[in-house]
Amino acid sequence: MSAGSGLYGDHLIQNGERMPLNVRKFFISSVLICGSFSAAALAQTAPVPQSSPSPQAPAQPVQTAPAITSGDLLRARISKAKAFIAVRNYSAATYELENVRRESGDPAILSGVNVLLMNSYLEQGDYKRAQDLLKEFYAEQKTTKAGAKANYLAVAGQIVKGARNRLERYQTLGLSVTDRTLPLEAVNDLEKMRETLELVIAQSKEMSADQSKAADAMALLEEATNSRSMLARDEYDSRRWRDEVADAREDIANSRTVVISAISGVPSTNVADGRAVTEKPAVQAAPAVAAPSSGIALEPVRSNPAPSVNTDRPRQVEGPVARAGAEPVEKPAETREKTPPVAEKQPEKVAGNDKQPEKTAPAPTETPVETGPITVGSLTEYATNKATPIYPSFARTAHAVGVVRVEVIVDESGEVASIEKTSGPSLLQGAAKDAIRKWRFKPFERNGQPVKAIGFVNFNFSL
């Protein structure tokens, strides 16, 4: 029994009547940790002793952000539209700009928005809306609205600029606007651009009838016709619009001419600005003493003796007028005083009973001596040595074709002295210049003397 009871007691101790050492340590550690947390919480919630009140600093006024105005919002939308134009998202730019036009009435803002909107229409290829916008401003400039003329000129000028940008784009890519093999989309786009330019030309011609707008209208007419000639369909079309450019320049010159009325005392009108120009009264010559002679004869005036030079200006001498077939009439035997020498380029006074216009003998005309190079035109038929241009490989890869015109000056020996101007596809101009420098021409002469000549040579590049 004692042995069994001893074994049973050891079993109770092992089954938990006496805790193992590791469990006891864990229990004590948990109690200590909980007590530490409780003490820390009590320390934080302990009341802080009140100190003596200190003087408080005056409160600083809170700075509020400036209010956003409608003008700021419009400028932000315009900047957004410009960003869309920069990335060629013209549809989004058009949407923003049209909303700004509807919501804003500020002329300063709208003047820039109109130009951006026209540029977006042209780049988008929406010529219908571009022409409608142009017609809207053209009708507006006929009214008395402030800034209407400036708005129309700005929009029309953007059309001219857009046409030139389009032409430069074709030339940069080595394409010609006269090429019949262009895709249908390109042909239609060019036709719409030409139609829009012709609308500007017609409107500027009508606008030039108003004297207060004639100067601006004529300048716009010249720029538009020049751009239209650059976008010509063929050589005939180009010549037609070049003539229009010449007519426009002549109209500009006529619009700036001051016409003086031939009738004294009647003011004339300045075509350029419509201002009246008062004619200066004519200076009347003092009447000379009447001479007893019945007629007036003309004799060349001669200076006093010594080194004298005969002048071609006649003077009026008292005496009978000699008639064809009549008997010679003797001069009176009166002694007349010598006429003092007459200075050059001074009109003589008329002597007689009635005022008569001074009769002068025609001055001898000298044939002007022609100087400078002669203008020949096409130099192809005068060439004695022709060099064929080498087609550039990069131009062939880009399928660049077209006609390159090279204007040159040929010296007295028939060699190319200098290249004045080159026009045509930019990718082919270098090859044309290299070829023309090797050309030789028959020497040109004027009155038996060798002379320089100005002309041009056309090089047709085709694949």
C-alpha positions in Angstrom: 0.0 0.0 0.0 2.7 2.4 0.9 4.5 1.7 -2.2 1.3 2.2 -4.2 0.4 5.3 -2.4 3.8 6.8 -3.1 3.4 6.2 -6.8 -0.1 7.7 -6.8 1.2 10.9 -5.0 3.9 11.4 -7.5 1.2 11.0 -10.2 -0.8 13.9 -8.7 2.1 16.2 -8.6 2.9 15.4 -12.2 -0.8 15.9 -13.2 -1.1 19.5 -12.0 -1.4 19.7 -8.2 1.9 21.4 -8.4 2.3 23.7 -11.4 5.3 23.2 -13.6 7.9 25.9 -13.4 7.4 27.3 -17.0 3.6 27.8 -16.5 4.2 29.7 -13.3 6.7 32.0 -14.9 4.3 32.8 -17.8 1.5 33.6 -15.3 3.7 36.0 -13.3 4.9 37.8 -16.5 1.4 38.4 -17.7 0.4 39.9 -14.4 3.4 42.2 -14.4 2.7 43.4 -18.0 -1.0 44.1 -17.3 0.1 46.1 -14.2 2.5 48.2 -16.2 -0.1 49.1 -18.8 -2.5 50.1 -16.1 0.0 52.3 -14.4 0.9 54.0 -17.7 -2.8 54.7 -18.4 -3.3 56.2 -15.0 -0.2 58.4 -15.4 -1.5 59.8 -18.7 -5.0 60.6 -17.4 -3.6 62.4 -14.3 -4.7 66.0 -14.0 -2.1 68.6 -15.1 -1.6 71.3 -12.5 -2.9 74.6 -13.9 -0.2 77.3 -14.5 -0.7 81.0 -14.3 -2.5 82.4 -17.3 -0.2 83.8 -20.0 -1.1 86.6 -22.4 -2.5 85.3 -25.7 -1.1 86.5 -29.0 -3.7 88.2 -31.3 -5.2 85.9 -33.8 -3.8 86.0 -37.3 -6.3 86.7 -40.1 -6.8 83.6 -42.2 -5.8 84.2 -45.9 -8.5 83.0 -48.2 -7.7 81.9 -51.8 -8.8 84.4 -54.5 -12.1 83.6 -56.0 -12.0 82.1 -59.5 -13.7 84.3 -62.0 -15.4 83.4 -65.3 -12.5 85.0 -67.2 -10.1 82.7 -65.5 -12.2 79.7 -66.5 -12.4 80.9 -70.1 -8.6 81.4 -70.3 -8.2 77.9 -68.9 -10.4 76.5 -71.6 -8.5 78.4 -74.3 -5.2 77.0 -73.0 -6.8 73.5 -73.1 -7.9 74.1 -76.7 -4.3 75.2 -77.6 -3.0 72.0 -76.1 -5.4 70.0 -78.2 -4.2 71.8 -81.3 -0.6 71.1 -80.4 -1.3 67.3 -80.3 -3.5 67.6 -83.5 -6.7 66.7 -81.7 -8.7 69.3 -83.7 -12.1 67.9 -82.9 -11.6 68.4 -79.2 -10.1 71.9 -79.8 -13.0 72.9 -82.0 -15.5 71.8 -79.3 -13.8 73.9 -76.6 -13.4 77.0 -78.9 -17.0 76.9 -80.0 -18.1 76.8 -76.4 -15.9 79.8 -75.5 -17.4 81.7 -78.4 -20.9 81.1 -77.2 -20.2 81.9 -73.6 -17.9 84.9 -73.9 -18.6 88.4 -75.1 -15.1 89.9 -74.5 -13.7 91.2 -77.8 -10.1 90.7 -76.6 -10.8 87.0 -76.0 -12.9 86.4 -79.1 -10.3 87.9 -81.4 -7.8 85.1 -80.6 -10.5 82.4 -80.4 -11.7 83.2 -83.9 -8.3 82.7 -85.4 -7.7 79.4 -83.5 -11.1 78.2 -84.6 -10.4 78.9 -88.3 -7.1 77.2 -88.0 -8.8 74.1 -86.5 -11.4 74.0 -89.3 -8.7 74.1 -92.0 -6.5 71.5 -90.4 -9.5 69.3 -89.8 -10.5 69.7 -93.5 -13.9 71.1 -92.5 -14.1 73.7 -95.3 -17.9 74.1 -95.0 -17.7 75.5 -91.5 -14.6 77.5 -92.4 -16.4 79.2 -95.2 -19.5 79.8 -93.0 -17.3 81.4 -90.4 -15.7 83.6 -93.0 -19.1 84.7 -94.4 -20.3 85.5 -90.9 -17.4 87.9 -90.3 -17.7 89.4 -93.8 -21.3 90.3 -93.1 -20.4 91.6 -89.7 -17.7 94.0 -91.1 -20.4 95.7 -93.2 -22.0 97.0 -90.0 -20.7 99.6 -87.6 -19.8 97.1 -84.9 -16.5 97.9 -83.2 -13.6 95.7 -84.3 -15.6 94.0 -87.1 -13.1 94.8 -89.8 -10.2 93.7 -87.8 -11.9 90.4 -87.0 -12.6 89.7 -90.6 -9.1 90.5 -91.7 -7.6 88.2 -89.0 -9.8 85.3 -90.1 -9.2 85.8 -93.8 -5.5 86.1 -93.1 -5.5 82.8 -91.3 -7.0 81.2 -94.5 -4.1 82.6 -96.6 -1.6 81.3 -94.0 -3.3 77.9 -94.0 -3.1 77.7 -97.7 0.7 78.4 -97.7 1.2 75.9 -94.9 -0.5 73.3 -96.9 1.7 74.1 -100.0 4.8 73.9 -97.9 3.7 70.5 -96.5 3.4 69.1 -100.0 6.8 70.5 -101.1 8.5 69.1 -98.0 7.2 65.7 -98.9 8.4 66.1 -102.5 4.9 66.3 -103.9 3.4 68.8 -106.4 -0.1 70.2 -106.1 -0.4 70.0 -109.9 0.2 66.2 -109.9 -2.7 64.5 -111.5 -1.9 61.2 -109.9 -2.5 62.4 -106.3 -5.1 60.4 -104.3 -8.7 61.5 -104.6 -8.7 62.7 -101.0 -5.7 65.0 -101.6 -7.2 66.3 -104.9 -10.5 67.1 -103.2 -8.8 68.8 -100.3 -6.8 71.0 -102.6 -9.9 71.9 -104.6 -11.7 73.0 -101.4 -8.7 75.1 -100.4 -8.7 76.8 -103.8 -12.4 77.4 -103.5 -12.0 79.0 -100.0 -9.2 81.3 -101.3 -11.3 82.4 -104.2 -14.1 83.3 -101.8 -11.6 85.5 -99.9 -10.5 87.1 -103.2 -14.1 87.9 -104.2 -14.9 89.4 -100.8 -11.8 91.5 -100.8 -12.6 92.9 -104.2 -16.1 93.9 -103.0 -14.6 95.3 -99.8 -12.2 97.5 -101.7 -15.1 99.6 -103.0 -15.4 101.2 -99.6 -12.7 103.9 -99.5 -12.1 103.6 -95.8 -11.3 99.9 -96.2 -9.6 100.0 -99.6 -6.0 99.9 -98.4 -6.5 96.8 -96.2 -8.7 95.1 -98.8 -6.1 95.6 -101.6 -3.4 94.2 -99.4 -5.5 91.1 -98.6 -6.4 90.8 -102.3 -2.7 90.6 -103.3 -1.9 88.0 -100.6 -4.9 85.8 -101.5 -4.3 85.9 -105.2 -0.6 85.2 -104.7 -1.5 82.1 -102.6 -4.1 81.0 -105.2 -1.5 81.2 -108.0 0.9 79.0 -105.9 -1.9 76.4 -105.6 -2.7 76.5 -109.3 -4.0 73.4 -111.0 -1.7 73.8 -114.1 0.4 76.4 -115.9 -2.6 78.1 -117.4 -4.3 78.5 -114.1 -1.1 79.8 -112.5 -0.7 82.4 -115.3 -4.2 83.5 -114.8 -3.8 84.1 -111.1 -0.4 85.8 -111.6 -2.2 88.3 -113.8 -4.6 88.7 -111.0 -1.7 89.5 -108.7 -0.4 92.1 -111.1 -3.8 93.7 -111.3 -4.1 93.7 -107.5 -0.7 95.5 -107.2 -1.9 98.0 -109.8 -5.0 98.6 -107.8 -3.0 99.1 -104.7 -0.9 101.7 -106.5 -4.0 103.4 -107.8 -5.6 103.4 -104.4 -2.6 105.4 -103.0 -2.5 107.9 -105.9 -3.6 111.5 -105.2 -5.4 112.9 -108.2 -5.3 116.7 -108.5 -8.2 118.3 -110.4 -7.3 120.2 -113.5 -9.8 122.9 -112.7 -8.5 125.5 -110.3 -10.4 125.7 -107.1 -12.1 122.3 -107.3 -10.8 119.9 -104.7 -10.1 116.3 -105.7 -10.4 113.2 -103.7 -7.6 110.9 -102.4 -8.6 107.4 -103.4 -6.8 105.9 -100.5 -8.4 107.6 -97.6 -11.2 109.7 -99.1 -9.7 113.0 -98.0 -10.2 116.1 -100.1 -7.1 117.6 -101.6 -7.3 121.4 -102.3 -5.5 122.4 -105.4 -2.9 125.1 -105.1 -3.8 128.3 -107.0 -1.7 128.9 -110.1 0.9 131.7 -109.9 0.2 134.3 -112.5 3.1 135.9 -114.3 3.3 139.7 -114.2 2.2 141.3 -117.5 5.1 142.5 -119.6 5.3 145.9 -121.3 3.6 145.7 -124.7 5.9 146.1 -127.7 5.0 148.1 -130.8 5.6 145.2 -133.1 2.8 143.4 -134.7 4.2 139.9 -134.3 6.6 137.7 -132.3 9.5 135.8 -133.8 11.5 133.1 -132.1 15.2 133.1 -132.1 17.7 131.1 -130.1 19.1 132.9 -127.1 22.8 133.5 -127.1 24.9 134.6 -124.2 27.3 137.5 -124.2 30.6 137.2 -126.0 33.5 135.4 -124.5 33.2 131.7 -123.8 29.5 131.4 -124.7 27.3 128.4 -124.9 24.2 128.4 -127.1 21.1 127.3 -125.3 18.4 125.4 -126.9 15.7 127.5 -125.2 14.2 130.1 -127.6 13.3 133.6 -126.7 10.6 135.8 -128.1 11.8 138.7 -130.2 9.7 141.5 -131.4 9.2 141.5 -135.1 7.0 140.2 -137.9 6.4 136.5 -138.1 7.8 135.0 -141.3 5.2 133.1 -143.2 5.7 130.5 -145.9 5.5 132.0 -149.4 5.3 135.6 -148.1 7.8 138.3 -149.0 10.5 138.9 -146.5 9.7 141.8 -144.2 12.5 144.2 -143.1 13.0 144.7 -139.5 12.4 148.2 -138.1 15.5 150.3 -138.1 15.1 151.0 -134.4 17.9 150.4 -132.1 17.0 147.9 -129.5 18.7 147.2 -126.2 20.6 144.0 -126.0 18.8 141.3 -124.2 20.6 140.1 -121.1 21.6 136.5 -121.0 18.9 134.1 -119.8 19.8 131.6 -117.1 19.2 128.0 -117.9 15.9 126.3 -117.0 14.1 129.6 -116.4 11.0 130.3 -118.5 10.8 133.7 -120.2 7.9 136.0 -119.8 5.6 136.6 -122.8 5.7 140.1 -124.3 2.7 141.2 -126.2 -0.8 142.7 -125.9 -2.4 139.3 -124.9 -1.2 136.6 -122.6 0.1 133.7 -124.7 1.7 130.4 -123.6 5.4 130.3 -124.0 6.6 128.5 -127.0 9.6 126.4 -126.6 11.6 124.4 -129.1 11.7 120.6 -128.4 14.8 119.6 -126.6 17.0 117.2 -128.4 16.4 113.7 -127.2 19.3 111.3 -126.7 18.8 107.6 -127.3 19.3 105.9 -123.9 22.1 103.5 -123.8 20.9 100.1 -122.6 22.9 98.7 -119.8 22.7 95.6 -117.7 21.9 92.0 -118.6 19.3 91.1 -121.2 16.3 89.0 -120.3 16.1 85.9 -122.5 13.4 83.7 -120.9 14.0 80.0 -121.5 17.7 79.3 -122.1 17.2 75.7 -123.4 17.5 76.6 -127.1 20.7 78.6 -126.5 22.5 75.8 -124.7 25.6 74.3 -126.3 26.3 71.8 -123.6 23.6 70.2 -121.5 24.1 68.1 -118.4 21.4 65.7 -117.3 20.6 66.0 -113.5 21.1 62.9 -111.4 17.9 61.7 -109.7 18.6 61.7 -105.9 18.2 58.3 -104.3 16.2 59.7 -101.3 13.9 61.6 -103.7 13.3 58.4 -105.7 12.5 56.6 -102.5 10.1 59.3 -101.5 8.6 59.2 -105.0 9.3 62.9 -105.5 8.4 64.2 -108.9 7.8 67.5 -110.5 9.4 70.4 -112.4 12.2 72.4 -111.0 12.8 75.8 -112.5 16.3 77.3 -112.0 16.8 81.0 -112.8 20.4 81.9 -113.6 22.6 84.7 -114.9 24.8 83.8 -117.9 28.1 85.8 -118.2 29.6 87.1 -121.4 31.4 83.9 -122.2 28.2 81.7 -121.9 28.9 80.2 -118.5 26.6 80.2 -115.6 27.6 83.2 -113.4 25.1 82.7 -110.6 21.9 81.0 -109.6 19.3 83.6 -108.7 16.2 81.5 -107.8 15.0 77.9 -107.6 11.4 76.7 -107.4 9.9 73.3 -107.3 10.1 70.2 -105.1 12.7 70.8 -102.4 14.0 67.3 -102.6 14.9 67.8 -106.3 16.3 71.4 -106.2 19.8 70.3 -105.3 20.2 68.0 -108.3 18.9 70.7 -110.6 21.4 73.2 -109.3 24.3 70.8 -109.7 23.3 70.1 -113.3 22.8 73.8 -114.4 26.3 74.7 -113.2 27.7 72.4 -115.9 25.6 73.9 -118.7 27.2 76.1 -121.4 25.4 78.6 -123.6 26.0 80.6 -126.7 27.3 84.1 -125.8 24.8 86.8 -126.0 25.5 90.2 -127.6 23.9 93.6 -127.7 25.0 96.0 -130.5 27.9 93.8 -131.2 29.1 93.8 -127.7 29.0 90.7 -125.4 26.5 91.1 -122.6 25.2 89.1 -119.6 21.8 87.4 -119.9 19.1 86.4 -117.4 16.9 83.3 -118.1 15.7 80.0 -116.7 15.9 76.3 -117.4 13.2 73.8 -116.4 14.1 70.3 -115.3 11.3 67.7 -115.3 11.9 64.9 -112.8 9.7 61.9 -113.3 9.8 58.2 -112.2 
